[in-house]
Amino acid sequence: MIHSSNRRTPNVGSITVPLRYIAFRRIWLASLLSNFGILIQGVGAAWAMTEMTSSADKVALVQTALMLPIMLISMPAGAIADMYDRRSVMLVALSIALSGATALTSIEWSGLATPDLLLVFCLVVGSGMALMGPAWQSSVGAQVPVDTLPAAVALNGISYNIARSFGPAIGGIVVAAAGAMAAFAANVLLYLPLILALLLWKPVTEPSRLPREHFRRAIVSGVRYIFNSPSIKIVVIRSMATGIIGSAMHALMPLVARDQLHGGAQTYGIMLGAFGFGAVVGGLNIGKMRERMSGEAAVRACTLAMSGAIAAVALSRSPILTMAALVLAGAVSTIIWTLFNIGVQLSAPRWVAGRALAAWQAAFSGGIAVGSWGWGRLTDIIGVDTTLLVSAALMLFLLLLGCRIPMPRITERDEGAEMLDDPKVRLPLTYRSGPLVVELEYRVSSKNARAFHKMMLDVQLYRQRNGAYGWSIARDIADPELWTERYHCPTWLDYLRQRNRWTQAERALEEQAMAFHIDPEPVRVRRMLERPFGSVRKGDVSEHATSEL
């Protein structure tokens, strides 16, 4: 797996510190150009659709086509990012996106473009970017020291938003001057610098002493980790809800430019540029906001401001007023999404970072895709302005959701603990031997029983997210001081993985649980192999191994 040095960096609070590292700087600059290309293509695709059809449903589906693959293949993409070299995954993903962009250019040049073909090749581009996303996000920690990770995440957001500030306006000019084909061709050319930057990057890799997870098992373990990680689960739920409700403005922006502002492709590009300019302002101030406010307070304030901005766009018929509202919307939406991203990055250990970020991307992109489709259908019934007002009103629901499931308070990434040696056993085992049953016996004073039980419920979560199942804690009715923790692992290999996935916080939690143990002898650990009767070969010493932690 790719890793980076954990050395401390001076001035880590500065947003520009990650740019001191050549790999990050080179990739960041190339990604800026690529982001310009993607956004120029987006303007071309959206405007080409408005010229081919007057259906708001079809226009909104352009954004759905670009975002839906992220929802559908993010978890497989995350598993691939955690299983294989992330640089190689990104290069393959860029090749897929490049082929889709090339096909868009070809059909537009040959005059074969139809609404359905346009959506199909937008889907191909979106699929490439969906495959790239988890590998891209989780590789940031390999390009910069861990201290600068929040700043690097924010800079990646700023890269996209710088492009969003000017890319749509440039796209509008390109489309107005040379047509959608020129916009598609520009995207093809602007993919090339990023491919070159990735080829020049030589990340340091640390080979694992355990075999690579199988694809299906990797997906299962990623889903299991997320379901047993309260902090990641909260961010995923909040992201999906925000994506569904907040997607109306972007999905309907071509119609706002055409029907409410009576403009053309250039007006549409300028409106998106105003949103992007605000996003850059928001990204540059994310550090100050994190210093002065908690994550939850910042998200709530930005959500309230976003609601007002959407309402202003709905009611405005003036390009100047709409631009001002979009600048505000861009700033606060960037802060919201960056805080969500940082929350996932800091919550997930390296071994599952790609899958955790994939789940987050699937949540917000799926929310945007489903929301865009729904807002487009609603617009056909009640009109653009009324639909935007409904979206603005529903943004207030997100404030109530924040009261129910507030953002986790995480300030730094929980790095992995020191690798453990494999336990010594006397029964011949292979990696596929299993299922394995693990029992730990604690002796706890009766006066500490409730506190110990509460602590063990936290232990349950990290055991399960690292690979265990069938977890239980039981108290002996004949000897009330004796407690037995029991859980299963599918195979011996899964148990070895589970032992070496602990983070420092999880190791500390384990030590706190052990501190309740009052017996002078260490906590007793039994590791037993479940298998059909008669499968133990003659000459095996025993059917289980007993050892101490």
C-alpha positions as CSV (number, residue, x, y, z in Angstrom):
1,M,0.0,0.0,0.0
2,I,1.2,3.6,-0.7
3,H,2.4,5.4,2.3
4,S,4.1,8.7,3.2
5,S,6.4,10.0,5.9
6,N,4.8,11.1,9.1
7,R,7.4,13.8,9.7
8,R,6.2,17.0,11.3
9,T,6.0,20.0,9.0
10,P,6.5,23.6,10.1
11,N,3.6,26.0,9.5
12,V,1.1,23.2,8.9
13,G,-1.8,25.6,9.3
14,S,-1.0,27.4,6.1
15,I,-3.1,26.4,3.1
16,T,-0.1,26.5,0.8
17,V,2.2,24.2,2.7
18,P,1.4,21.0,0.6
19,L,2.6,22.8,-2.5
20,R,6.1,22.6,-1.2
21,Y,6.1,18.9,-2.0
22,I,7.0,18.4,-5.7
23,A,4.7,15.4,-6.3
24,F,1.7,17.1,-4.9
25,R,2.5,20.4,-6.7
26,R,3.0,18.7,-10.0
27,I,-0.2,16.6,-9.7
28,W,-2.2,19.6,-8.3
29,L,-1.3,21.8,-11.3
30,A,-2.1,19.1,-13.8
31,S,-5.4,18.4,-12.1
32,L,-6.2,22.1,-12.3
33,L,-5.9,21.9,-16.1
34,S,-7.9,18.6,-16.1
35,N,-10.7,20.3,-14.0
36,F,-10.8,23.1,-16.6
37,G,-11.3,20.5,-19.3
38,I,-14.1,18.6,-17.4
39,L,-16.0,21.8,-16.7
40,I,-15.7,23.1,-20.3
41,Q,-17.0,19.7,-21.5
42,G,-19.9,20.0,-19.0
43,V,-21.0,23.3,-20.4
44,G,-20.7,21.9,-23.9
45,A,-22.8,18.8,-23.0
46,A,-25.5,20.8,-21.1
47,W,-25.9,23.4,-23.8
48,A,-25.8,20.8,-26.6
49,M,-28.7,19.1,-24.8
50,T,-30.7,22.3,-24.6
51,E,-30.3,22.8,-28.3
52,M,-31.4,19.2,-29.1
53,T,-34.4,19.2,-26.7
54,S,-36.6,21.5,-24.6
55,S,-37.2,18.9,-22.0
56,A,-36.0,19.9,-18.5
57,D,-35.9,16.2,-17.7
58,K,-33.3,15.6,-20.4
59,V,-31.2,18.7,-19.5
60,A,-31.0,17.6,-15.9
61,L,-30.1,14.1,-16.9
62,V,-26.7,15.4,-18.2
63,Q,-25.6,16.0,-14.7
64,T,-27.2,12.6,-13.6
65,A,-25.1,10.8,-16.3
66,L,-21.9,12.3,-15.1
67,M,-22.7,11.7,-11.4
68,L,-24.6,8.4,-11.4
69,P,-21.5,6.2,-12.0
70,I,-19.9,7.5,-8.9
71,M,-22.9,6.2,-6.9
72,L,-23.0,2.9,-8.7
73,I,-19.3,1.9,-8.8
74,S,-17.7,3.8,-6.0
75,M,-17.5,0.9,-3.6
76,P,-15.9,-1.4,-6.2
77,A,-13.6,1.5,-7.2
78,G,-12.7,2.0,-3.5
79,A,-11.9,-1.7,-3.1
80,I,-9.6,-1.6,-6.2
81,A,-7.9,1.5,-4.8
82,D,-7.1,-0.3,-1.6
83,M,-6.1,-3.5,-3.3
84,Y,-3.8,-2.2,-6.1
85,D,-1.3,0.5,-6.7
86,R,-3.3,3.7,-6.6
87,R,-1.3,5.5,-9.3
88,S,-2.0,2.6,-11.8
89,V,-5.7,2.7,-10.9
90,M,-5.8,6.4,-11.7
91,L,-4.0,6.0,-15.0
92,V,-6.5,3.3,-16.1
93,A,-9.4,5.5,-14.9
94,L,-8.1,8.5,-16.9
95,S,-7.8,6.3,-20.0
96,I,-11.5,5.4,-19.7
97,A,-12.6,9.0,-19.3
98,L,-10.3,10.0,-22.2
99,S,-12.0,7.5,-24.4
100,G,-15.4,8.8,-23.5
101,A,-14.4,12.4,-24.2
102,T,-12.8,11.4,-27.5
103,A,-16.1,9.7,-28.5
104,L,-18.1,12.8,-27.6
105,T,-15.8,14.9,-29.8
106,S,-16.2,12.4,-32.7
107,I,-20.0,12.1,-32.7
108,E,-20.3,15.9,-32.5
109,W,-17.8,16.4,-35.3
110,S,-19.6,13.8,-37.5
111,G,-23.1,15.2,-36.8
112,L,-24.2,11.9,-35.2
113,A,-25.0,13.4,-31.8
114,T,-28.4,12.6,-30.3
115,P,-29.7,13.2,-26.7
116,D,-29.3,9.5,-26.0
117,L,-25.7,9.2,-27.4
118,L,-24.7,12.3,-25.5
119,L,-25.9,10.8,-22.3
120,V,-24.2,7.5,-23.0
121,F,-20.8,9.0,-23.5
122,C,-21.2,11.4,-20.6
123,L,-21.9,8.2,-18.7
124,V,-18.5,6.7,-19.9
125,V,-16.7,9.9,-18.8
126,G,-18.4,9.7,-15.5
127,S,-17.5,6.1,-15.1
128,G,-13.8,6.8,-15.6
129,M,-13.9,9.6,-13.1
130,A,-15.9,7.4,-10.6
131,L,-13.1,4.8,-10.8
132,M,-10.5,7.5,-10.3
133,G,-12.1,9.2,-7.4
134,P,-11.3,6.9,-4.4
135,A,-7.7,6.3,-5.6
136,W,-7.3,10.0,-6.1
137,Q,-8.6,11.0,-2.8
138,S,-6.8,8.3,-0.8
139,S,-3.5,8.9,-2.5
140,V,-3.2,12.5,-1.1
141,G,-1.7,11.1,2.1
142,A,1.1,9.6,0.0
143,Q,1.9,12.9,-1.6
144,V,2.2,15.0,1.6
145,P,3.0,14.4,5.3
146,V,0.0,13.6,7.5
147,D,0.1,17.0,9.3
148,T,-0.7,18.8,6.1
149,L,-3.5,16.4,5.0
150,P,-6.4,18.8,5.8
151,A,-4.7,21.6,3.8
152,A,-4.0,19.3,0.9
153,V,-7.7,18.2,0.8
154,A,-8.7,21.8,0.9
155,L,-6.3,22.6,-1.9
156,N,-7.7,19.9,-4.1
157,G,-11.1,21.4,-3.6
158,I,-9.7,24.8,-4.5
159,S,-8.2,23.4,-7.7
160,Y,-11.6,22.3,-8.8
161,N,-13.2,25.5,-7.8
162,I,-10.6,27.7,-9.5
163,A,-11.5,25.8,-12.6
164,R,-15.2,26.2,-11.8
165,S,-14.7,30.0,-11.5
166,F,-13.4,30.4,-15.0
167,G,-14.0,27.1,-16.8
168,P,-17.7,27.5,-17.3
169,A,-17.3,31.0,-18.6
170,I,-14.5,29.8,-20.9
171,G,-16.7,26.9,-21.9
172,G,-19.6,29.3,-22.7
173,I,-17.3,31.4,-24.9
174,V,-15.9,28.2,-26.6
175,V,-19.4,26.9,-27.2
176,A,-20.7,30.2,-28.5
177,A,-17.6,30.6,-30.8
178,A,-16.9,27.1,-32.0
179,G,-19.7,24.8,-30.8
180,A,-19.9,21.9,-28.4
181,M,-17.3,19.9,-30.4
182,A,-14.6,22.4,-29.5
183,A,-15.5,22.0,-25.8
184,F,-15.3,18.3,-26.0
185,A,-11.9,18.4,-27.8
186,A,-10.5,20.8,-25.2
187,N,-11.3,18.2,-22.5
188,V,-9.5,15.5,-24.4
189,L,-6.3,17.7,-24.6
190,L,-6.5,18.8,-21.0
191,Y,-6.5,15.2,-19.7
192,L,-2.9,14.7,-21.1
193,P,-1.0,16.8,-18.5
194,L,-2.5,14.8,-15.6
195,I,-1.6,11.5,-17.2
196,L,2.0,12.8,-17.6
197,A,2.2,14.0,-14.0
198,L,1.0,10.6,-12.7
199,L,3.6,8.8,-14.9
200,L,6.3,11.0,-13.3
201,W,5.2,10.3,-9.8
202,K,7.0,7.5,-8.1
203,P,5.2,6.7,-4.8
204,V,7.0,4.7,-2.1
205,T,5.2,1.4,-1.5
206,E,5.3,-0.9,1.4
207,P,4.5,-4.5,0.5
208,S,2.1,-6.2,2.9
209,R,3.3,-9.5,4.5
210,L,-0.3,-10.8,4.1
211,P,-1.8,-11.7,0.7
212,R,-4.0,-9.1,-1.0
213,E,-7.7,-9.3,-0.2
214,H,-10.0,-10.8,-2.8
215,F,-12.2,-8.3,-4.6
216,R,-15.5,-9.4,-3.2
217,R,-14.1,-9.8,0.3
218,A,-12.6,-6.3,0.1
219,I,-15.9,-4.8,-0.7
220,V,-17.6,-6.6,2.1
221,S,-14.9,-5.6,4.6
222,G,-15.2,-2.0,3.4
223,V,-19.0,-1.9,3.9
224,R,-18.6,-3.6,7.3
225,Y,-16.1,-1.0,8.4
226,I,-18.3,1.9,7.4
227,F,-21.4,0.4,9.2
228,N,-19.4,0.0,12.4
229,S,-17.8,3.4,12.2
230,P,-20.2,6.0,13.7
231,S,-18.2,9.0,12.5
232,I,-18.0,7.9,8.8
233,K,-21.6,6.7,8.9
234,I,-22.8,10.2,10.1
235,V,-20.8,12.0,7.3
236,V,-22.2,9.6,4.6
237,I,-25.8,10.2,5.7
238,R,-25.4,13.9,5.9
239,S,-23.7,14.0,2.5
240,M,-26.4,12.1,0.8
241,A,-29.1,14.3,2.3
242,T,-27.2,17.5,1.3
243,G,-26.7,16.1,-2.2
244,I,-30.4,15.3,-2.8
245,I,-31.7,18.6,-1.5
246,G,-28.9,21.0,-2.7
247,S,-28.6,19.6,-6.3
248,A,-31.5,21.6,-7.6
249,M,-29.6,24.8,-8.3
250,H,-26.8,23.2,-10.4
251,A,-29.1,20.8,-12.2
252,L,-31.5,23.7,-13.3
253,M,-28.8,26.3,-14.0
254,P,-29.1,26.0,-17.8
255,L,-32.8,26.7,-17.5
256,V,-32.2,29.6,-15.1
257,A,-29.9,31.1,-17.7
258,R,-32.3,30.5,-20.6
259,D,-35.7,31.1,-19.1
260,Q,-35.2,33.5,-16.1
261,L,-32.3,35.5,-17.4
262,H,-33.1,35.2,-21.1
263,G,-29.4,34.4,-21.9
264,G,-27.4,31.9,-23.9
265,A,-24.5,29.6,-23.5
266,Q,-22.2,32.5,-22.4
267,T,-24.7,33.6,-19.7
268,Y,-24.8,30.0,-18.4
269,G,-21.0,29.9,-18.3
270,I,-20.8,33.2,-16.5
271,M,-23.3,32.1,-13.9
272,L,-21.3,28.9,-13.2
273,G,-18.2,31.0,-13.1
274,A,-19.7,33.1,-10.3
275,F,-20.5,30.0,-8.4
276,G,-16.9,28.8,-8.9
277,F,-15.4,32.1,-7.8
278,G,-17.4,31.9,-4.6
279,A,-16.1,28.3,-4.1
280,V,-12.5,29.5,-4.3
281,V,-13.2,32.1,-1.7
282,G,-14.8,29.5,0.5
283,G,-11.9,27.1,0.0
284,L,-9.3,29.7,0.9
285,N,-11.1,30.4,4.2
286,I,-11.8,26.8,5.3
287,G,-8.8,26.8,7.6
288,K,-9.9,30.0,9.4
289,M,-13.4,28.6,9.8
290,R,-12.1,25.3,11.3
291,E,-10.1,27.3,13.8
292,R,-13.1,29.4,14.9
293,M,-16.0,27.0,14.7
294,S,-16.7,23.4,15.3
295,G,-17.4,21.3,12.2
296,E,-21.1,21.0,13.1
297,A,-21.5,24.8,13.7
298,A,-19.8,25.6,10.4
299,V,-22.0,23.1,8.4
300,R,-25.2,24.5,10.0
301,A,-24.2,28.2,9.3
302,C,-23.3,27.3,5.7
303,T,-26.5,25.3,5.2
304,L,-28.6,28.3,6.3
305,A,-26.7,30.6,3.9
306,M,-27.2,28.1,1.1
307,S,-30.9,28.1,1.6
308,G,-31.0,31.9,1.3
309,A,-28.8,31.8,-1.8
310,I,-31.1,29.2,-3.6
311,A,-34.2,31.3,-2.7
312,A,-32.5,34.4,-4.2
313,V,-31.7,32.6,-7.4
314,A,-35.3,31.5,-7.6
315,L,-36.7,35.0,-7.2
316,S,-34.1,36.9,-9.2
317,R,-34.5,38.1,-12.8
318,S,-31.4,40.2,-12.7
319,P,-28.0,38.6,-13.8
320,I,-26.2,40.8,-11.2
321,L,-28.3,39.6,-8.3
322,T,-28.2,36.0,-9.5
323,M,-24.4,36.2,-9.7
324,A,-24.2,37.6,-6.2
325,A,-26.3,34.8,-4.9
326,L,-24.2,32.2,-6.7
327,V,-21.0,33.6,-5.3
328,L,-22.4,33.1,-1.8
329,A,-23.8,29.6,-2.7
330,G,-20.4,28.6,-4.1
331,A,-18.5,29.7,-1.0
332,V,-20.7,27.9,1.5
333,S,-21.2,24.7,-0.5
334,T,-17.4,24.3,-0.8
335,I,-17.0,24.7,2.9
336,I,-19.7,22.1,3.5
337,W,-18.3,19.5,1.1
338,T,-14.7,20.1,2.3
339,L,-15.7,19.6,5.9
340,F,-17.4,16.3,5.0
341,N,-14.3,15.2,3.0
342,I,-11.9,16.0,5.8
343,G,-14.2,14.2,8.3
344,V,-13.9,11.0,6.2
345,Q,-10.2,11.4,5.6
346,L,-9.4,11.8,9.2
347,S,-11.8,9.0,10.3
348,A,-10.5,6.2,8.0
349,P,-7.2,4.3,8.5
350,R,-5.1,3.8,5.5
351,W,-6.0,0.2,4.9
352,V,-9.7,1.2,4.2
353,A,-9.3,4.8,3.1
354,G,-10.2,4.2,-0.5
355,R,-13.4,2.3,0.4
356,A,-14.4,4.9,3.0
357,L,-13.9,7.8,0.6
358,A,-15.8,5.7,-2.1
359,A,-18.8,5.4,0.2
360,W,-18.7,9.1,0.8
361,Q,-18.5,9.8,-2.9
362,A,-21.3,7.4,-3.6
363,A,-23.5,9.1,-1.0
364,F,-23.1,12.6,-2.2
365,S,-22.9,11.8,-5.9
366,G,-25.9,9.5,-5.6
367,G,-27.7,12.2,-3.8
368,I,-26.9,14.7,-6.5
369,A,-27.8,12.2,-9.3
370,V,-31.1,11.3,-7.8
371,G,-31.9,14.8,-6.7
372,S,-31.1,16.2,-10.2
373,W,-33.5,13.8,-11.8
374,G,-36.2,14.5,-9.2
375,W,-35.8,18.3,-9.5
376,G,-35.9,18.0,-13.3
377,R,-39.2,16.1,-13.2
378,L,-40.7,18.6,-10.7
379,T,-39.6,21.5,-12.8
380,D,-41.6,20.1,-15.8
381,I,-44.7,20.3,-13.5
382,I,-44.3,23.5,-11.4
383,G,-41.6,25.5,-13.1
384,V,-38.0,26.5,-12.4
385,D,-38.6,29.3,-9.8
386,T,-41.0,27.3,-7.7
387,T,-38.8,24.2,-7.7
388,L,-35.9,26.2,-6.5
389,L,-38.0,27.7,-3.7
390,V,-39.0,24.1,-2.6
391,S,-35.2,23.2,-2.5
392,A,-34.5,26.3,-0.4
393,A,-37.2,25.4,2.1
394,L,-36.0,21.8,2.3
395,M,-32.4,23.0,3.1
396,L,-33.8,24.0,6.5
397,F,-34.5,20.3,7.1
398,L,-30.8,19.7,7.1
399,L,-30.4,21.8,10.2
400,L,-32.8,19.5,12.0
401,L,-30.8,16.5,10.7
402,G,-27.7,18.1,12.2
403,C,-29.3,18.2,15.6
404,R,-30.1,14.5,15.4
405,I,-26.7,13.3,14.1
406,P,-24.0,16.1,14.6
407,M,-20.7,16.0,12.8
408,P,-18.0,14.0,14.6
409,R,-15.3,16.0,16.4
410,I,-12.0,14.8,14.8
411,T,-8.9,17.0,14.6
412,E,-6.3,14.6,13.2
413,R,-6.0,11.2,11.5
414,D,-5.8,8.1,13.7
415,E,-2.7,6.4,12.3
416,G,-2.2,2.6,12.4
417,A,-0.7,1.0,15.5
418,E,2.5,-1.0,15.4
419,M,2.2,-4.3,13.6
420,L,1.7,-7.3,15.9
421,D,3.6,-10.6,15.5
422,D,1.5,-13.6,14.5
423,P,0.4,-15.7,17.5
424,K,2.2,-19.0,18.1
425,V,0.0,-22.0,17.5
426,R,0.6,-25.8,17.6
427,L,-2.2,-26.8,15.2
428,P,-1.1,-26.8,11.5
429,L,-3.1,-24.0,9.8
430,T,-3.4,-22.5,6.3
431,Y,-4.7,-19.0,5.5
432,R,-8.0,-20.6,4.5
433,S,-8.4,-22.5,7.8
434,G,-11.6,-21.4,9.6
435,P,-13.9,-20.2,10.9
436,L,-11.8,-19.1,13.9
437,V,-13.4,-18.5,17.3
438,V,-11.6,-16.2,19.7
439,E,-12.4,-16.0,23.4
440,L,-10.9,-13.6,26.0
441,E,-11.5,-14.1,29.7
442,Y,-11.4,-11.0,31.9
443,R,-11.7,-10.8,35.7
444,V,-13.4,-7.6,36.7
445,S,-14.4,-6.2,40.1
446,S,-18.2,-6.2,40.5
447,K,-18.2,-2.5,41.3
448,N,-16.7,-1.8,37.9
449,A,-19.1,-4.1,36.0
450,R,-21.2,-1.4,34.4
451,A,-18.2,0.7,33.3
452,F,-16.5,-2.4,31.9
453,H,-19.7,-3.4,30.0
454,K,-20.0,0.1,28.5
455,M,-16.3,0.0,27.5
456,M,-16.8,-3.4,25.8
457,L,-19.5,-2.0,23.6
458,D,-17.0,0.3,22.1
459,V,-14.6,-2.6,21.8
460,Q,-17.3,-4.5,19.9
461,L,-17.5,-1.7,17.2
462,Y,-13.8,-1.8,16.4
463,R,-13.6,-5.6,16.5
464,Q,-16.5,-5.8,14.0
465,R,-15.3,-3.0,11.7
466,N,-11.8,-4.7,11.5
467,G,-13.3,-8.1,10.5
468,A,-14.9,-9.9,13.4
469,Y,-18.5,-11.2,13.5
470,G,-20.8,-12.9,16.0
471,W,-19.4,-10.8,18.8
472,S,-20.7,-11.2,22.4
473,I,-19.8,-10.4,26.0
474,A,-21.1,-12.7,28.7
475,R,-20.8,-12.7,32.5
476,D,-20.5,-15.9,34.5
477,I,-23.5,-16.5,36.7
478,A,-21.5,-18.7,39.2
479,D,-18.5,-16.4,39.2
480,P,-19.7,-12.8,38.6
481,E,-16.2,-11.4,38.3
482,L,-15.5,-13.6,35.3
483,W,-16.4,-12.1,31.9
484,T,-15.9,-13.8,28.5
485,E,-15.6,-11.9,25.2
486,R,-16.2,-14.0,22.2
487,Y,-16.1,-13.4,18.4
488,H,-15.5,-15.1,15.1
489,C,-13.3,-14.5,12.1
490,P,-14.1,-16.3,8.8
491,T,-10.5,-17.6,8.3
492,W,-7.1,-17.6,9.9
493,L,-6.0,-15.0,7.4
494,D,-9.0,-12.8,8.3
495,Y,-7.9,-13.0,11.9
496,L,-4.4,-12.0,11.1
497,R,-5.7,-9.0,9.2
498,Q,-8.0,-8.1,12.0
499,R,-5.0,-8.1,14.5
500,N,-3.0,-5.7,12.3
501,R,-5.7,-3.2,11.4
502,W,-5.8,-1.6,14.8
503,T,-5.3,2.1,14.9
504,Q,-3.6,3.9,17.8
505,A,-7.0,4.9,19.2
506,E,-8.3,1.3,19.0
507,R,-5.1,0.0,20.7
508,A,-5.6,2.6,23.5
509,L,-9.2,1.4,23.8
510,E,-8.1,-2.2,24.1
511,E,-5.6,-1.2,26.8
512,Q,-8.4,0.6,28.7
513,A,-10.5,-2.5,28.6
514,M,-7.5,-4.6,29.8
515,A,-7.1,-2.1,32.7
516,F,-10.3,-3.4,34.3
517,H,-8.7,-6.9,34.6
518,I,-7.8,-7.5,38.3
519,D,-6.3,-11.0,38.1
520,P,-2.5,-11.1,38.5
521,E,-2.4,-13.4,35.5
522,P,-2.9,-11.7,32.1
523,V,-6.2,-11.9,30.2
524,R,-6.5,-15.4,28.9
525,V,-7.0,-15.7,25.1
526,R,-8.2,-18.8,23.4
527,R,-8.1,-19.2,19.6
528,M,-10.1,-22.2,18.4
529,L,-10.7,-23.6,15.0
530,E,-14.3,-24.6,14.0
531,R,-14.3,-27.3,11.4
532,P,-16.3,-30.4,10.6
533,F,-15.8,-33.5,12.8
534,G,-13.1,-35.7,11.5
535,S,-11.2,-33.0,9.6
536,V,-8.3,-32.9,12.1
537,R,-5.5,-35.0,10.8
538,K,-4.1,-37.8,12.8
539,G,-1.0,-36.6,14.6
540,D,-2.3,-33.0,15.2
541,V,-1.6,-32.0,18.8
542,S,-4.9,-30.3,19.6
543,E,-7.9,-28.7,18.0
544,H,-7.3,-25.3,19.5
545,A,-4.4,-23.1,20.5
546,T,-4.2,-21.2,23.8
547,S,-1.9,-18.2,24.3
548,E,-1.6,-14.9,26.0
549,L,-1.8,-11.4,24.6
